C-alpha cells in the first residue's frame, strides 16, 4: 500500500484512514454484461437456488470467487484463486492504471445511496474507530480467512456508515457524480449502479481529511472485518494486509434501511416449536398472506418482543414473554437495551432454553429474504422465525458502549453489489 502523498499525510490519529488502491474491474467487452457478473454479498446469496442462478447468469459471475464450489473447503479456496488468476491472465478482470478512491452510487426502490470505496486502515474495537455491533461465528471467519489468504484479494467491500457533518468528503462525492462514470449497470433487482474513480491528489486529500475526525459503524460485514483483523496479525507490518476494502456511507445524508435477518430452524417442525413454547409466551394464529402477517408482527413488536413462526402453511405470532422467564434466561450484565432485543430473547430464551437448538449451521440458517425463509421452511419441514428490524439508533448506541448484539441481528441496506471493484493485495 502506497502511503505517500497528501492522502496519507494529513490524517489525525484515531480517525478513519481511507487510502486509494488500484481496483480490479471487469473488462466490459469480455463479459456478457456487467449486471450478469455481479452478485449480492456472499452471505445474502440464498443457497442453493440463488447460487445456481448466479452461476448460470454468466460464466464469469463473481459468485465463482466469493462462493466457489468444491467438496473440500481447501479445494474450494484454491479453486477461487486459480479462477481469479485465470480471469486476470485472460483479460476478464484488469487493474486500473493508478490508485483511486471510488465513488459508488445505488439508486432504486425509492433509495438513493452514495458513498466512497477505498482501502481502510484496520483498527481494533478498543480504539473506537470502527465499531462492530454483532458477534461473529468462528467457522465463518475461518472460511473467509482461508478464501482471502488463498486469493490474496478483498473480493467485496464491507458496508460501513458514519455520521458526516458537511465535510469535504461529501463535497467531493457530489462533484464526482456530475462526471461520466467508469461504469453504469442495472441489476435484476432493479437497482441502478454507477462507479467513478477519484485520482486527483487534491480531491484525495480532501476526502482523507474529511473522514479523519469520524468513527464508523459496521453496517454489513462483521465476519469479513474479523477476517481482516485475523489476517493482519499473520503479516508483519507495514503490509497491504493492514488495510481492508470498505464502502463508507454518510447516513446523515443517505440513510440506510435496516431490515431483519430471519432464522430457519432446519430440524424443528412448527408444531414442535409451538408446543415447546408452552406458557412462556402468548401464541396466536394470524391471518396471511405474508405481508399481512408481517404487519401483525410489526404491531406486536411495537409493544415488546415478538416473533412470527411459519413453515406449516400458517402464521403464528409469538409475543408477550413471561417476565420471570426472561429474568431466568437472559443475562443481567448487559444494558437494558441489549436485554430487550428480539435477537437476545430469541437466542437466550427460545433457542437455548426452550428449543435447545445449538447455533450451528446444520441446525440454524440465517436468511435475509423473507419469502425465501418461508419457502425453505415449508420445503424442509422446518420452522422459519421471522424477525422485526432493530432501529439504527439502538444499534449505534449499543456499539458506542462496546456492547455487541447477537450475531445476525440486523441487515443494513441496500448492500453494495459484489463484482464492481475488487482489491488485489498483490497490487498494493
C-alpha positions in Angstrom: 0.0 0.0 0.0 1.4 3.3 -1.1 1.1 5.7 1.9 2.9 8.6 0.5 1.4 11.9 -0.6 -1.4 14.1 0.8 -3.9 11.2 1.1 -1.8 9.8 3.9 -0.1 12.8 5.5 -2.9 14.8 6.9 -4.6 12.1 9.0 -5.2 12.7 12.6 -4.5 9.7 14.9 -7.7 8.0 16.0 -9.8 8.6 12.9 -10.8 6.8 9.7 -7.8 6.5 7.3 -9.0 5.6 3.8 -6.4 5.1 1.1 -6.7 4.8 -2.7 -5.9 1.5 -4.4 -5.7 0.1 -7.9 -9.1 -1.5 -8.3 -9.6 -4.7 -10.2 -12.6 -4.4 -12.5 -14.3 -6.5 -15.2 -13.5 -5.6 -18.7 -16.9 -4.9 -20.2 -16.0 -6.3 -23.7 -15.0 -9.6 -22.2 -18.3 -10.4 -20.3 -21.9 -10.7 -21.3 -22.9 -7.7 -19.2 -21.7 -6.1 -16.0 -25.1 -6.8 -14.4 -24.7 -10.5 -15.2 -21.3 -10.8 -13.4 -22.4 -9.1 -10.2 -23.8 -10.8 -7.1 -25.2 -9.8 -3.7 -22.7 -10.2 -0.8 -21.7 -13.9 -0.1 -24.0 -14.2 2.9 -27.0 -12.9 1.2 -26.9 -15.4 -1.7 -29.7 -17.9 -1.0 -28.3 -21.3 -1.5 -28.6 -23.5 -3.5 -31.2 -21.8 -5.8 -29.6 -18.3 -5.8 -26.1 -19.7 -6.2 -27.1 -21.8 -9.2 -28.9 -18.8 -10.7 -25.9 -16.6 -10.5 -23.5 -19.3 -11.8 -25.7 -19.7 -14.9 -26.1 -15.9 -15.4 -22.5 -15.6 -16.8 -19.5 -18.0 -16.7 -17.6 -15.2 -15.1 -20.0 -14.2 -12.4 -18.2 -13.1 -9.3 -20.0 -15.8 -7.2 -17.4 -18.2 -8.6 -14.9 -16.3 -6.5 -16.8 -15.5 -3.3 -18.6 -18.8 -3.1 -16.5 -21.3 -5.0 -18.0 -24.8 -5.1 -16.0 -28.0 -4.3 -16.4 -30.9 -1.9 -13.5 -30.0 0.4 -13.1 -26.5 1.8 -9.4 -26.2 0.9 -10.2 -27.2 -2.6 -12.9 -24.5 -2.8 -10.4 -21.8 -1.8 -7.8 -23.0 -4.2 -10.4 -23.1 -7.0 -11.2 -19.5 -6.4 -7.5 -18.5 -6.5 -7.0 -20.4 -9.8 -10.1 -18.8 -11.2 -9.0 -15.3 -10.3 -5.6 -15.9 -11.8 -7.1 -17.2 -15.0 -9.5 -14.3 -15.3 -6.6 -11.9 -14.9 -4.5 -13.7 -17.4 -7.4 -13.8 -19.9 -8.2 -10.1 -19.5 -11.6 -10.8 -17.9 -10.5 -8.7 -15.0 -7.9 -5.9 -15.2 -6.4 -3.5 -12.8 -7.0 0.3 -13.1 -3.9 2.2 -14.2 -3.5 4.2 -11.0 -4.6 4.1 -7.4 -8.0 5.7 -6.8 -10.9 6.1 -4.4 -14.2 5.1 -6.0 -17.4 7.0 -5.6 -20.3 4.5 -5.7 -24.0 5.2 -6.2 -27.0 2.9 -5.9 -30.5 4.1 -6.9 -33.7 2.1 -6.8 -36.8 1.2 -4.7 -37.1 4.8 -3.6 -33.5 4.9 -2.3 -30.5 7.0 -3.4 -27.3 6.0 -1.8 -23.8 7.4 -2.4 -20.5 6.7 -0.7 -16.8 6.1 -1.3 -14.9 2.8 -1.6 -11.3 2.6 -0.5 -8.8 0.6 1.5 -9.4 1.4 5.2 -6.6 1.1 7.7 -7.7 -1.6 10.2 -8.2 -0.9 13.9 -9.1 -2.9 16.9 -12.6 -2.3 18.5 -10.9 -0.9 21.6 -9.7 2.0 19.6 -13.2 3.1 18.9 -12.6 4.0 15.3 -14.6 1.2 13.6 -17.5 -0.1 15.8 -18.8 -3.6 15.5 -22.3 -4.3 16.7 -22.7 -8.0 16.3 -21.0 -11.2 17.4 -19.4 -13.4 14.8 -19.4 -17.1 14.1 -15.8 -18.5 14.3 -16.3 -21.1 11.5 -17.4 -18.3 9.1 -14.4 -16.2 9.9 -12.1 -19.2 9.4 -13.7 -19.8 6.0 -13.5 -16.2 4.8 -9.9 -16.0 6.1 -8.9 -19.1 4.1 -10.5 -17.6 1.0 -8.8 -14.2 1.4 -5.5 -15.8 2.3 -5.6 -18.1 -0.8 -6.7 -15.5 -3.3 -4.7 -12.6 -1.7 -7.7 -10.4 -2.5 -10.6 -8.4 -0.9 -13.4 -9.6 -3.2 -16.2 -7.5 -1.9 -16.4 -4.3 0.2 -17.8 -4.1 3.7 -20.6 -1.6 4.3 -19.6 1.0 6.9 -21.6 4.0 8.0 -20.6 7.3 9.6 -22.4 10.5 10.5 -20.9 13.3 8.5 -21.1 17.0 9.3 -20.9 18.6 5.8 -17.2 17.8 5.5 -15.1 17.9 2.3 -15.7 14.2 1.6 -19.3 14.9 0.8 -18.4 17.8 -1.5 -16.0 15.5 -3.5 -18.7 12.9 -3.8 -21.3 15.3 -5.1 -18.9 16.9 -7.6 -17.7 13.5 -8.8 -21.2 12.2 -9.7 -21.6 15.1 -12.1 -19.0 13.5 -14.3 -19.3 10.5 -16.7 -19.0 7.3 -14.6 -16.5 4.4 -15.2 -19.4 2.0 -15.3 -23.2 2.0 -15.2 -25.4 -1.0 -14.9 -28.8 -2.1 -13.7 -29.1 -5.4 -11.8 -32.1 -7.7 -11.9 -33.4 -6.4 -8.6 -34.0 -3.0 -10.4 -31.1 -1.1 -8.7 -29.0 1.1 -10.9 -25.3 1.2 -10.0 -22.7 3.7 -11.1 -19.0 3.9 -10.2 -16.4 6.7 -10.6 -12.7 6.9 -9.8 -11.1 9.8 -7.9 -7.4 10.2 -8.6 -6.8 13.9 -8.3 -4.3 14.4 -5.3 -6.2 17.5 -4.0 -9.5 15.6 -4.0 -8.0 12.6 -2.4 -6.6 14.8 0.3 -10.0 16.4 0.8 -11.7 13.1 1.3 -9.0 11.8 3.7 -9.1 15.0 5.8 -12.9 14.9 5.8 -13.0 11.3 7.2 -10.2 11.7 9.7 -12.4 13.0 12.5 -15.0 10.3 12.2 -15.7 6.8 13.6 -17.7 4.2 11.6 -20.3 1.6 12.4 -20.0 -1.8 10.6 -23.4 -2.0 8.9 -22.7 -5.2 7.0 -19.6 -7.4 7.0 -18.7 -8.3 10.6 -17.3 -11.6 9.6 -15.2 -10.0 6.9 -13.9 -7.3 9.3 -13.0 -10.0 11.8 -11.2 -11.8 8.9 -9.3 -8.6 8.0 -8.1 -8.4 11.6 -7.1 -12.0 11.8 -5.1 -11.8 8.5 -3.4 -8.6 9.6 -2.0 -10.5 12.6 -0.5 -13.0 10.2 1.6 -10.5 8.4 4.4 -8.2 9.5 3.6 -4.5 9.4 3.7 -2.4 7.3 1.7 -4.6 4.9 -1.2 -4.4 2.4 -2.9 -6.7 5.0 -3.1 -3.7 7.3 -6.0 -2.4 5.1 -9.4 -3.8 4.0 -11.8 -2.9 1.3 -14.8 -0.9 2.5 -17.7 1.3 1.3 -18.3 4.2 3.6 -21.8 5.8 3.6 -22.6 9.1 5.4 -26.0 8.2 6.7 -26.7 11.8 7.8 -27.0 12.4 4.0 -28.0 9.0 2.8 -29.9 6.9 5.4 -29.8 3.2 5.1 -32.7 0.8 5.5 -32.4 -1.6 8.5 -34.1 -4.9 8.0 -34.2 -8.1 10.0 -32.3 -11.3 9.3 -34.6 -14.3 9.7 -33.8 -17.8 11.2 -34.6 -21.1 9.6 -34.6 -23.9 12.1 -33.9 -26.8 9.8 -34.8 -29.7 12.1 -37.6 -28.2 14.2 -41.2 -28.6 12.8 -43.5 -25.7 13.6 -45.8 -27.9 15.7 -42.9 -28.9 17.9 -41.7 -25.3 18.2 -45.1 -24.1 19.3 -45.5 -26.9 21.8 -42.2 -26.2 23.4 -43.1 -22.5 23.9 -45.7 -23.6 26.5 -46.9 -20.8 28.7 -43.8 -18.8 28.3 -45.2 -16.6 25.5 -48.6 -15.7 24.1 -49.2 -17.7 20.9 -51.9 -16.9 18.4 -52.5 -17.6 14.8 -52.7 -14.6 12.5 -54.0 -14.1 9.0 -51.9 -14.3 5.9 -50.7 -13.7 3.3 -47.2 -13.0 4.2 -47.4 -9.2 4.1 -50.5 -9.1 6.3 -48.8 -11.5 8.8 -45.7 -9.2 8.8 -48.0 -6.2 9.6 -49.3 -8.2 12.6 -45.7 -8.8 13.7 -44.8 -5.1 13.4 -47.8 -4.1 15.6 -46.9 -6.6 18.2 -43.2 -5.6 18.1 -44.1 -2.0 18.9 -45.2 -3.3 22.4 -42.4 -5.8 23.1 -40.6 -8.9 21.9 -42.5 -10.6 19.1 -41.7 -13.3 16.5 -43.6 -14.8 13.6 -43.3 -18.6 13.2 -44.2 -20.3 9.9 -43.4 -23.2 7.7 -46.6 -25.2 8.1 -48.7 -23.1 5.7 -49.9 -20.8 8.6 -48.5 -17.9 10.5 -48.2 -18.0 14.3 -47.4 -14.8 16.3 -45.3 -15.5 19.4 -45.2 -12.5 21.7 -45.6 -11.2 25.3 -42.9 -13.3 27.0 -43.3 -14.1 30.7 -41.1 -11.6 32.6 -40.0 -14.3 35.0 -38.9 -16.5 32.1 -36.9 -13.6 30.7 -35.3 -12.9 34.0 -34.2 -16.5 34.3 -32.8 -16.9 30.8 -31.3 -13.6 29.7 -28.0 -12.5 31.3 -28.2 -9.4 33.5 -24.7 -8.0 33.0 -25.7 -6.1 29.8 -27.7 -2.8 29.3 -31.4 -2.9 29.3 -31.5 -2.1 25.6 -29.5 -5.2 24.9 -31.5 -7.4 27.2 -34.8 -6.5 25.5 -33.6 -7.0 21.9 -35.7 -9.6 20.0 -32.5 -11.3 18.9 -31.3 -11.6 22.6 -34.6 -13.1 23.7 -34.7 -15.4 20.7 -31.3 -16.8 21.3 -31.3 -16.9 25.1 -34.9 -17.8 25.8 -36.3 -19.6 22.8 -33.3 -21.2 21.0 -31.2 -22.1 24.1 -33.7 -22.6 26.9 -37.0 -23.8 25.3 -36.0 -25.3 22.0 -32.5 -26.5 22.9 -31.1 -25.8 19.5 -27.4 -25.2 19.1 -26.2 -22.3 17.0 -24.6 -24.5 14.3 -25.1 -24.4 10.5 -26.8 -27.8 10.4 -29.5 -26.5 12.8 -29.9 -22.8 12.0 -29.7 -21.0 8.7 -29.7 -17.2 8.5 -31.7 -15.8 5.6 -32.2 -12.2 4.7 -35.0 -12.6 2.2 -38.4 -13.1 4.0 -40.1 -15.0 1.2 -37.1 -17.3 0.8 -37.1 -18.1 4.5 -40.8 -19.1 4.4 -40.4 -21.2 1.2 -37.3 -23.1 2.5 -39.0 -23.8 5.9 -42.0 -25.3 4.0 -39.8 -27.3 1.7 -37.7 -28.7 4.6 -40.4 -29.2 7.1 -38.7 -26.8 9.5 -39.6 -23.5 11.2 -38.9 -20.0 9.9 -38.6 -17.5 12.7 -39.4 -14.1 11.1 -38.0 -11.1 12.9 -38.8 -7.4 13.1 -35.9 -5.0 12.4 -34.0 -3.0 15.0 -33.8 0.8 14.8 -30.4 2.1 13.7 -30.2 4.4 16.8 -30.3 1.4 19.0 -27.6 -0.4 17.1 -25.3 2.7 17.1 -25.9 3.4 20.8 -25.0 -0.2 21.9 -21.9 -0.2 19.6 -20.7 3.0 21.2 -21.0 1.3 24.6 -18.9 -1.5 23.3 -21.8 -3.9 23.5 -22.2 -6.4 20.7 -25.6 -7.7 19.6 -26.3 -11.4 19.0 -25.0 -12.4 15.6 -27.0 -11.7 12.5 -29.3 -9.2 14.4 -29.6 -6.6 11.6 -29.4 -6.2 7.8 -28.5 -2.7 6.7 -29.0 -1.9 3.0 -29.0 -1.5 0.2 -25.8 -3.5 0.2 -23.1 -2.8 -2.4 -23.2 -5.1 -5.4 -20.3 -7.5 -5.4 -18.1 -7.5 -8.5 -18.0 -3.9 -9.5 -14.5 -3.3 -8.0 -12.1 -5.7 -6.2 -8.8 -5.2 -4.4 -5.8 -7.4 -5.1 -3.2 -7.2 -2.3 -0.5 -8.1 -4.8 -1.0 -4.7 -6.4 -0.5 -2.6 -3.2 
